[in-house]
Amino acid sequence: MWFTKKNRVDDVAKRLAHSPDFMCRRMRCRGKIVDVLFLSNLINHDHLQQNVLAFIHEQEDVSIDQLARCLPIGAIRICETEEEMASVIRDGWAVISIEKEKRALAVNIAEKVERSLEKAETESLVLGPKMSFTESIDTNIRILRQNITDEHLVTEKITIGERNKLEVRVVYIQDVADETNVQTVKQRLSELHIDEVIDSSVLAQLLDDHAYTIFPQYLLTELPDRLAYSLMKGRIGIFVDRSPTVIICPTTFFSFFETTEDIYLRWTMSTILRAVRMLGIFASIFLSPLYVAVITYHYEVIPSALLLTIGESRSRVPFPPVIEALFLEFMIELLREAGARLPTKVGQTMGIVGGIVLGQAAVDAGFTSNVLIIIVALSALGSFTAPSYEMGATIRILRFPIILLAALWGLVGIFIGVSLLLIHLLKLTSLGRPYLSPIYPFRLADMKYAFMRLPIKFYSERPKTNRPKNSRRFSWREAMKRKDLDE
């Protein structure tokens, strides 16, 4: 049974008793008492005065149904209970309660705080759009719809969080995305029973297939064009309110080394740059362990001229190669972390000056050799070539256990580390899909999406890894037909 007018307002006030900005505007219109309830810090006061209060005064028939039809506000909903009223008020809505009416009317006059559209900070591009997502989910959906005008674009709303409720949007192309993937995402989101989700990166961890691996299983991006490109390939995006990054799934290991700039450049340059990234990652993981293994166990493989140089460089170093390598790697990580936490200009200065000063001081003091400084610097540069920040951090962490294995068993230890790493990657999945695809399971047709960039005509089919409903993108034979004006 619905409460009386007075008890209804009092009950909502009790639910918001710890909010000193809660206000109730009571007025009499056409012989009825009308209460407008809101939180003053969350609403747009101009909308309140012009589109709500003044409009109600002008109406001859003051009722919930009449106001719902005539109020000049786009977002309107009917509230049936006091709990629902209090919930929408916390979101910045105003609730209109009319005497002797069993229902209340909620209108969206929220004034959200959001930053303007800016360039992406974590994913820098030379070519292509520079705009990035913001912390407003409404703005992000608007940006996505400007990038994808397909009528089959679906944006499904899901609310998560037991105490701090958060809006999540699952986006996909209905006639392209695999239905099993879509249902898996929605099921995992609906089964989350947690107080709050702070950011999309936290949500990605909650949705992981394997919680104990150091490898990221979902791609995080703040670039609208990258999300649009992924959706067109049959993937799914997850927006989280108050987060500027979007979750893309399912992903593969090789997805973290792709950039949208690969599409904007010609295929020859894109292939070369992708190969450079792969070589950089390989060097980042194995250069320091190879140094430790060769100097400790396999110095006979070093050419004589280079061996003399290395021997002279290490003549004043009292530590074994493994201690020397771990010391320099740890120093590089300290410089990187200090540069990331300091203000931008100070951080850049710290990285450059600190690296030069500490490196030279370490050599002069006999803590390390010149050769190892060059190797560690190349390893650090290689880790920075990963377009994904999460994957770059993972690569940097992998160096340390492989260095220890190289110190224990030399090249055999490195091969053991590589074998364990491959076994681990083969076991991983992303949204239930193989993480190492198209290598395992082997799909020759999808190799062009992983290791290289071919001319456009070879991309007439969507990658089979995503299991798209509609695999055909275009007919390259029709697209390649050219006719001059005089034909």
Order of alpha helices (4+ residues) and beta strands (2+ residues): alpha-beta-beta-alpha-alpha-beta-alpha-beta-beta-alpha-beta-beta-alpha-alpha-beta-alpha-beta-beta-alpha-alpha-alpha-alpha-alpha-alpha-alpha-alpha-beta-beta-alpha-alpha
